[in-house]
């Protein structure tokens, strides 16, 4: 028929599927080929583990091979983020999986996902290598952040020592407290910073407080604004947890120790390492093996020295500031010390603003209202005047 002796056998099942779905359908022969290929594949990871690993690899900005090359050389993997390495370390093959992948590395039947992880299996101590790489990526940011926090505390302590306005305010608080307690400005020679909150809540009658007195006699809006400028690091320093800073400093010290250990291992196994990283390293006499460790170790120790010096200096100046203000008993933490002062100033500012609003309302209320009917009426607001005898 149609001038040809060749005939094509109809596949009823395939034809039925095409007609039913309207889509291209894989032929049974292709299915069988694919099924046979899958049966011959060498699989090390479970189905779920393989799927999760594949998802991770698709998110990485560079290949696992490129990550491994960078971890063994100059650590310049553009676009690689610390969180990428953290996820990769979480998906590292176990010792058993690693050995199975290496045993089948030369076989073409090794599944793609296992083959993609093969470069990691070939690196000795892959987890430590990735930790080293991770440290190289994060240490500068960690150093800068921790140094900024320590310097904030140091600056706040120095501001407390240098602020003449703060000293004037605390002297006035002391005199006022003495008068309240003893009827005379003489008496105690210092007031504990911890007592500022109690002083702030002291009331003269039902409306006025000790804060009102300070605002009437010393703490004008201009004075408080200038005082806040004197103590510009105070609020941030009050949020710095010294225990957390010590923990972060200890963690940074551990990073330096980890790199030192890895540098010692690299030096101790220099001959074998050069063979593993390639002929270029061997031609360089093995220097390329240890150079990344040496450079990172130097950077970390330089940064660690700066952090420890700053931390010690900050601690001494905070203690000096507390003793300068008259603290003689157990000294507070920097967070507590600055917190008491910052909280007291916030209350003073709030009281000052409320007094100014009250004065404005009083002045407005004392003006004659628009005439209504036959006459006009005026309303005046009252505000306490002498909230306490002047010391």
Rosetta blueprint (number, residue, H / E / L):
1 X L
2 X L
3 X L
4 X L
5 X L
6 X L
7 X L
8 X L
9 X L
10 X L
11 X L
12 X H
13 X H
14 X H
15 X H
16 X H
17 X H
18 X H
19 X H
20 X H
21 X H
22 X L
23 X L
24 X L
25 X L
26 X L
27 X L
28 X H
29 X H
30 X H
31 X H
32 X H
33 X H
34 X H
35 X H
36 X H
37 X H
38 X H
39 X H
40 X H
41 X L
42 X E
43 X L
44 X L
45 X L
46 X L
47 X H
48 X H
49 X H
50 X H
51 X H
52 X H
53 X H
54 X H
55 X H
56 X H
57 X H
58 X H
59 X H
60 X L
61 X L
62 X L
63 X L
64 X H
65 X H
66 X H
67 X H
68 X H
69 X H
70 X H
71 X H
72 X L
73 X L
74 X L
75 X L
76 X L
77 X L
78 X L
79 X L
80 X L
81 X L
82 X H
83 X H
84 X H
85 X H
86 X H
87 X H
88 X H
89 X H
90 X H
91 X L
92 X L
93 X L
94 X L
95 X H
96 X H
97 X H
98 X H
99 X H
100 X H
101 X H
102 X H
103 X H
104 X L
105 X L
106 X L
107 X L
108 X L
109 X L
110 X E
111 X L
112 X H
113 X H
114 X H
115 X H
116 X H
117 X L
118 X H
119 X H
120 X H
121 X H
122 X H
123 X L
124 X L
125 X L
126 X H
127 X H
128 X H
129 X H
130 X H
131 X H
132 X H
133 X H
134 X H
135 X H
136 X H
137 X H
138 X H
139 X H
140 X H
141 X H
142 X H
143 X H
144 X H
145 X H
146 X H
147 X H
148 X H
149 X H
150 X H
151 X H
152 X H
153 X H
154 X H
155 X H
156 X H
157 X H
158 X H
159 X H
160 X H
161 X H
162 X H
163 X L
164 X H
165 X H
166 X H
167 X H
168 X H
169 X H
170 X H
171 X H
172 X H
173 X H
174 X H
175 X H
176 X H
177 X H
178 X H
179 X H
180 X H
181 X H
182 X H
183 X L
184 X L
185 X L
186 X L
187 X L
188 X L
189 X L
190 X L
191 X L
192 X L
193 X H
194 X H
195 X H
196 X H
197 X H
198 X H
199 X H
200 X H
201 X L
202 X L
203 X E
204 X E
205 X L
206 X L
207 X L
208 X E
209 X E
210 X H
211 X H
212 X H
213 X H
214 X H
215 X H
216 X H
217 X H
218 X L
219 X L
220 X L
221 X H
222 X H
223 X H
224 X H
225 X H
226 X H
227 X H
228 X H
229 X H
230 X H
231 X L
232 X L
233 X L
234 X H
235 X H
236 X H
237 X H
238 X L
239 X L
240 X L
241 X L
242 X H
243 X H
244 X H
245 X H
246 X H
247 X H
248 X H
249 X H
250 X H
251 X H
252 X H
253 X H
254 X H
255 X H
256 X H
257 X H
258 X H
259 X H
260 X H
261 X H
262 X H
263 X H
264 X H
265 X H
266 X H
267 X H
268 X H
269 X L
270 X H
271 X H
272 X H
273 X H
274 X H
275 X H
276 X H
277 X H
278 X L
279 X H
280 X H
281 X H
282 X H
283 X H
284 X L
285 X L
286 X L
287 X H
288 X H
289 X H
290 X H
291 X H
292 X H
293 X H
294 X H
295 X H
296 X H
297 X H
298 X H
299 X H
300 X H
301 X H
302 X H
303 X H
304 X H
305 X H
306 X H
307 X H
308 X H
309 X H
310 X H
311 X H
312 X H
313 X H
314 X H
315 X H
316 X H
317 X H
318 X H
319 X H
320 X H
321 X H
322 X H
323 X H
324 X H
325 X L
326 X L
327 X L
328 X L
329 X L
330 X L
331 X L
332 X L
333 X L
334 X H
335 X H
336 X H
337 X H
338 X H
339 X H
340 X H
341 X H
342 X H
343 X H
344 X H
345 X H
346 X H
347 X H
348 X H
349 X H
350 X H
351 X H
352 X H
353 X H
354 X H
355 X H
356 X H
357 X H
358 X H
359 X H
360 X H
361 X H
362 X H
363 X H
364 X H
365 X H
366 X L
367 X L
368 X L
369 X L
370 X L
371 X L
372 X E
373 X L
374 X L
375 X E
376 X L
377 X L
378 X L
379 X L
380 X L
381 X L
382 X L
383 X L
384 X L
385 X L
386 X L
387 X L
388 X L
389 X L
390 X L
391 X L
